[in-house]
């Protein structure tokens, strides 16, 4: 049975490794190779140490562990960063090792995160996904709706991202409580 818990500083290296491995497997067919390979474990360790040491923007981070108590995925987010779409919360990152996808781990991560965000006073939730990323269906199945598409620079390339949103996180949060 997977277990969820708040991420701790000592999780930074593991989270960084999952971030890079999932990034590369998820985006290998969606981004130019040079843009996929510009992410390194070293810079992600530094990023996650900073985030987990002193969260900003009301940032919350959870990890999910497999039956052997190994961290296999994470979710992180906080205050919606653009203030352009009428949502107050945002998922900044959610990554899960390939072998744990399609087994309910991602749903547990999202629902637990939504419950924590609700507990922190957030009412709505937004997540940005590369427009051609098949994982956007995951958010739709959980009740998210497309909000807006924008161009974004990743590495040296320009790509389109679509924001998906939940106007209320009540339904996501309630499911986590069950």
Phi, psi and omega in degrees: 000124179296147178239139177248146176204162175298140177290145179240163180307320181292352176273353189305313183293318179296315178300318179299317179295319177295318180303311183291313181299315181291321177304310184293320180286324182289318190259001183303328180259000184250337181239158173298145183308318181295331180279331176290319187277359182282354178266131181236155178299319182300312181288332177286326175299312180299317179300309184290329174297317179296312181298314185281337178286315184213085181300144176239166180059029181065028186293136179238138178224132176239150170242157175239135181249147176279187181298336180268010180065031175261134177290127183236359179187171180202162173220145181213145177182183182182223182296135178298130193276333185271329185061024183259346193238005178081019176249145181257339179244158181213140169274116180277323183205138170216121181221143182219136177303144185310316186291352179252000178283147179078012181242010179095354180296316180296319178297317176300317179300310183297313183294319178294319177299315179299319179297317179295319178296318177299316179298332178274002176099003179283148183248333185220167187215139181232146174219138178260134183224138173306132188306323183266011180282120180299341180292349177301332178298329177301315181291321178298317178298331179271009173098005178284154178236144176300139183247308187197153173242143180217156173276143180221146176263126175234116185063241180255357183259161175246130184225166177256134174244148175243134174273133173245141184221155170246112181298331173226137180265006180309308185297317177298315182293320180296319178300324180293330182287339182277000000 
